[in-house]
């Protein structure tokens, strides 16, 4: 089958393609697995982090991609549309798995890192870790919902927002643009304020219904009762804490943060940033329940991502554009069928 393969880690640059377009053997599913013919796969910033060495190292060589949509070809209901998300598997018997927090399992396996992902014509996965795709969603619309949408949905749940309370979104890429759409549906009386260094992202936020959009350093027109940071840098955390109301909660929706001098990292002002019972909570991956709940909600509420499509063989260009901040919504790879 045709696939994009990570063979070695290193910086993505125009002169150095990170992924190799090649032929590899078709996967052979085990008894408890299904074989999926992939139609599309979303592009995530996490792939960039994997390739450039900022996450736990992938098992090389590996096919990346964890926002996978396709149809079952073997092992299940033939022809059914399903998706595969970042959570490829978990142990199923630890305290976290038994309590519904399988995203915290020590044996958590990630699609496209610990097992081959969706930048390929086929993928295999355990049947209980595949997600039915609702009829109201196209393949390209569904793909970003499996990670960018689902992890944003989890972040929004953890923010404990109430209708009418203000929400700040720091960064406005694939995940937070879906958080904006979801929050407008679930909390129609809330003001949503967007902070982004990218003027195109600020324009898109206003186009999608944000009450205000500014830079990371700008002062919002009202305090934030909750905030979600979806960036790989530290500045938004410091800024969000300054703007949080007493008792407000900041949810950090990021798999990693840039390296910074530890002495600089600790320079927070207690009275203005941490006092008055402000909270910081991180998001770790997603559970299957997050993915399935959000797919149903998106289909019912008409929540659709803004999508840019690329051919599978152009995955290097799509990833380079992510690194360069050339993002409008989410990027999706179209996988050849022959």
C-alpha positions in Angstrom: 0.0 0.0 0.0 1.0 3.6 -0.4 2.0 5.4 2.8 3.9 8.4 4.2 6.6 7.1 6.5 8.7 8.7 9.3 12.1 7.0 9.0 14.1 9.4 11.2 13.5 12.4 13.5 14.6 15.9 12.7 13.5 19.5 11.9 11.0 19.9 9.1 12.2 22.3 6.5 11.4 23.0 2.9 14.7 21.4 1.8 14.3 18.4 4.0 11.1 16.4 3.5 10.2 14.7 6.9 8.1 11.9 5.4 8.8 9.4 2.6 6.1 8.5 0.1 6.6 4.8 -0.4 5.1 1.3 -0.6 4.8 -0.8 2.5 3.0 -4.1 3.1 -0.7 -4.0 3.8 -1.5 -4.5 7.5 -2.9 -7.9 8.5 -5.6 -7.6 11.3 -5.6 -10.0 14.3 -8.7 -11.7 15.5 -9.9 -8.8 17.5 -9.0 -6.1 14.9 -10.6 -4.6 11.9 -8.9 -3.5 8.6 -9.9 0.0 7.4 -9.4 1.4 4.0 -8.5 5.0 4.7 -10.2 7.8 2.7 -8.8 10.8 4.6 -6.6 11.6 7.5 -6.3 14.9 9.4 -3.0 16.7 9.9 -2.2 17.5 13.6 0.5 19.7 15.2 1.3 16.6 17.3 2.7 15.0 14.1 5.1 17.9 13.8 6.1 17.5 17.4 6.7 13.7 16.9 8.9 14.3 13.8 10.9 17.0 15.4 11.5 15.1 18.7 9.3 16.9 21.2 7.1 14.0 22.2 7.9 10.5 23.5 9.8 9.0 20.5 7.7 7.1 18.0 8.5 3.5 17.1 10.5 4.1 13.8 9.8 3.6 11.0 6.1 4.5 11.5 3.2 5.8 9.6 1.9 9.0 11.3 -1.7 10.2 11.5 -4.4 9.9 14.1 -7.5 11.5 12.7 -8.4 8.7 10.4 -11.6 8.1 8.5 -12.3 5.2 6.2 -14.5 2.1 5.7 -14.2 -1.4 7.2 -12.8 -4.0 4.7 -12.3 -6.9 7.0 -13.1 -8.0 10.6 -16.3 -6.1 11.1 -19.3 -4.7 9.2 -17.9 -4.4 5.7 -18.4 -0.9 4.3 -19.2 0.8 7.6 -17.6 4.2 8.0 -15.4 4.5 11.1 -12.7 6.7 12.5 -9.5 6.1 14.5 -8.4 8.7 17.0 -5.2 9.4 19.0 -6.1 6.7 21.5 -5.1 3.4 19.7 -5.5 1.2 22.7 -5.2 1.0 26.5 -4.8 -1.9 29.0 -8.5 -2.0 29.9 -8.0 -3.2 33.5 -6.1 -0.5 35.4 -7.7 1.9 37.8 -7.9 4.6 35.1 -9.4 2.4 32.5 -12.0 1.0 34.9 -13.0 4.5 35.9 -13.4 5.8 32.3 -10.1 7.7 32.4 -8.3 5.5 29.9 -6.5 8.5 28.6 -4.3 8.3 31.8 -3.5 4.6 31.4 0.2 3.8 31.7 -0.2 1.5 28.8 -1.8 4.1 26.6 -0.9 3.5 22.9 -1.1 6.4 20.5 -2.1 6.0 16.8 0.7 7.1 14.5 3.3 6.9 17.2 3.1 3.5 18.9 1.3 1.9 16.0 1.0 2.8 12.3 -1.5 5.6 11.7 -3.6 7.0 8.9 -1.1 8.6 6.4 -1.6 5.4 4.4 -4.2 3.5 2.3 -5.0 1.0 5.1 -4.8 0.8 8.9 -5.7 -1.9 11.4 -7.1 -1.3 14.9 -8.9 -3.1 17.7 -12.6 -3.1 16.9 -13.5 -1.5 20.2 -11.2 1.5 19.5 -12.9 2.3 16.2 -15.6 5.0 16.2 -18.7 5.0 14.0 -19.0 8.1 11.8 -22.5 9.7 11.9 -24.2 10.0 8.5 -24.4 13.8 8.6 -20.6 14.2 8.4 -18.5 13.9 5.3 -15.2 12.1 5.6 -13.2 15.4 5.4 -15.4 17.0 8.0 -15.2 14.1 10.4 -11.4 13.7 10.4 -10.5 16.8 12.4 -13.3 16.0 14.9 -11.4 12.9 16.0 -8.6 14.8 17.6 -8.7 18.6 17.3 -12.4 18.4 18.0 -12.5 15.7 20.6 -9.6 17.1 22.7 -11.1 20.6 22.4 -14.4 19.1 23.6 -12.7 17.5 26.6 -10.9 20.8 27.3 -14.3 22.7 27.2 -15.8 20.2 29.6 -12.9 20.6 32.0 -13.3 24.4 31.9 -16.5 24.1 33.8 -18.0 27.0 31.8 -21.6 28.1 32.6 -23.8 29.8 30.0 -23.3 33.5 30.2 -19.7 33.3 31.5 -16.8 34.6 29.4 -14.4 32.1 27.7 -10.9 33.0 26.5 -9.3 30.9 23.7 -5.5 31.2 23.4 -4.4 30.1 20.0 -6.8 29.6 17.2 -5.8 26.6 15.1 -7.6 23.3 14.4 -8.7 22.7 18.0 -9.8 26.0 19.3 -11.7 27.0 16.1 -13.8 23.9 16.9 -14.0 24.8 20.6 -15.4 28.2 19.5 -18.2 26.6 17.4 -19.0 24.1 20.2 -19.1 26.8 22.9 -21.4 29.0 20.8 -23.8 26.0 20.5 -23.6 24.9 24.2 -23.3 28.3 25.8 -25.1 30.8 23.5 -25.1 33.6 26.1 -21.3 33.4 26.7 -18.8 35.9 25.2 -15.9 34.1 23.5 -12.7 36.1 23.3 -9.8 34.9 21.1 -6.1 35.6 21.5 -3.8 34.9 18.6 -0.5 36.3 17.2 -1.8 35.5 13.7 -4.0 38.2 12.1 -5.6 35.7 9.7 -6.6 33.6 12.7 -8.1 36.6 14.5 -10.1 37.4 11.4 -11.4 33.9 11.2 -12.4 34.0 14.9 -14.5 37.1 14.3 -15.9 35.5 11.2 -17.0 32.5 13.2 -18.7 34.5 15.9 -16.0 35.5 18.5 -17.0 38.6 20.5 -13.5 39.9 20.4 -10.1 38.9 19.0 -6.7 40.3 19.9 -3.0 39.5 20.3 -1.6 37.5 23.2 -0.5 40.8 24.8 -3.8 42.6 24.4 -6.1 43.3 27.3 -9.6 41.8 26.7 -12.7 43.9 27.1 -13.9 41.8 30.1 -12.4 39.3 32.6 -12.3 35.7 31.7 -14.2 33.2 33.8 -12.5 30.3 32.0 -9.7 30.0 29.4 -8.3 27.3 27.1 -4.7 27.5 26.0 -4.0 25.4 22.8 -0.5 26.7 22.0 3.0 25.1 22.4 4.4 28.3 24.1 4.4 29.6 27.7 3.3 33.2 27.2 -0.5 32.4 26.9 -0.4 30.7 30.4 0.9 33.8 32.0 -1.4 36.1 30.1 -4.5 33.9 30.7 -3.8 33.9 34.5 -3.7 37.7 34.5 -7.1 37.9 32.8 -8.9 35.2 34.8 -11.6 36.2 37.2 -11.4 35.0 40.9 -12.1 31.3 40.9 -11.5 31.0 37.2 -10.0 28.0 35.5 -7.3 27.8 32.8 -7.3 24.5 30.9 -4.0 23.8 29.0 -4.8 21.8 25.9 -1.3 21.0 24.7 0.8 17.8 24.5 4.0 19.8 25.3 5.4 23.3 25.8 8.5 24.8 24.4 11.7 24.5 26.4 12.5 27.6 28.4 14.9 28.5 31.1 13.5 27.1 34.4 14.2 30.4 36.3 12.2 32.3 33.7 9.4 29.8 33.9 8.9 30.4 37.6 8.5 34.2 37.3 4.7 34.4 38.0 3.2 37.1 40.2 1.2 35.4 42.9 -1.2 38.3 43.6 -2.2 39.0 40.0 -1.9 35.5 38.4 -2.4 32.8 41.1 -4.3 34.3 44.0 -8.1 34.2 44.6 -8.5 30.5 43.9 -7.5 30.5 40.2 -6.9 27.0 38.8 -4.7 25.5 36.1 -5.7 22.1 34.7 -4.1 20.2 31.9 -5.7 17.9 29.3 -4.1 14.5 28.6 -5.2 12.9 25.3 -8.8 11.8 24.9 -11.0 8.9 25.9 -13.2 6.9 23.5 -16.2 8.5 25.2 -14.9 12.0 24.4 -14.6 11.1 20.7 -18.0 9.4 20.4 -19.8 12.1 22.3 -18.3 14.9 20.2 -19.0 13.1 16.9 -22.7 12.8 17.9 -22.8 16.4 19.1 -21.1 17.7 15.9 -23.5 15.8 13.7 -26.6 16.9 15.6 -25.6 20.6 16.1 -24.1 21.1 12.6 -20.6 21.8 14.0 -18.2 21.5 11.0 -14.5 22.3 10.8 -13.0 24.7 8.3 -11.0 22.3 6.1 -8.1 22.6 3.7 -7.5 19.4 1.7 -4.2 18.0 0.3 -3.2 14.9 -1.5 -1.5 12.3 0.7 1.8 12.8 -1.2 1.7 16.5 -0.2 1.8 15.7 3.5 5.2 17.3 3.9 3.9 20.6 2.5 0.9 20.5 4.9 3.1 19.9 7.9 5.5 22.6 6.9 2.6 25.0 6.6 1.5 24.0 10.2 5.0 24.9 11.4 4.9 28.2 9.5 1.5 29.1 11.0 -0.3 28.9 7.7 -3.5 27.5 9.2 -7.1 28.2 8.5 -9.1 25.7 10.5 -7.8 22.2 9.9 -5.8 20.4 7.3 -6.9 17.0 5.8 -5.0 14.6 3.6 -7.0 12.8 0.8 -5.7 9.2 0.5 -5.6 7.7 -3.0 -7.9 4.7 -3.4 -5.8 2.9 -6.0 
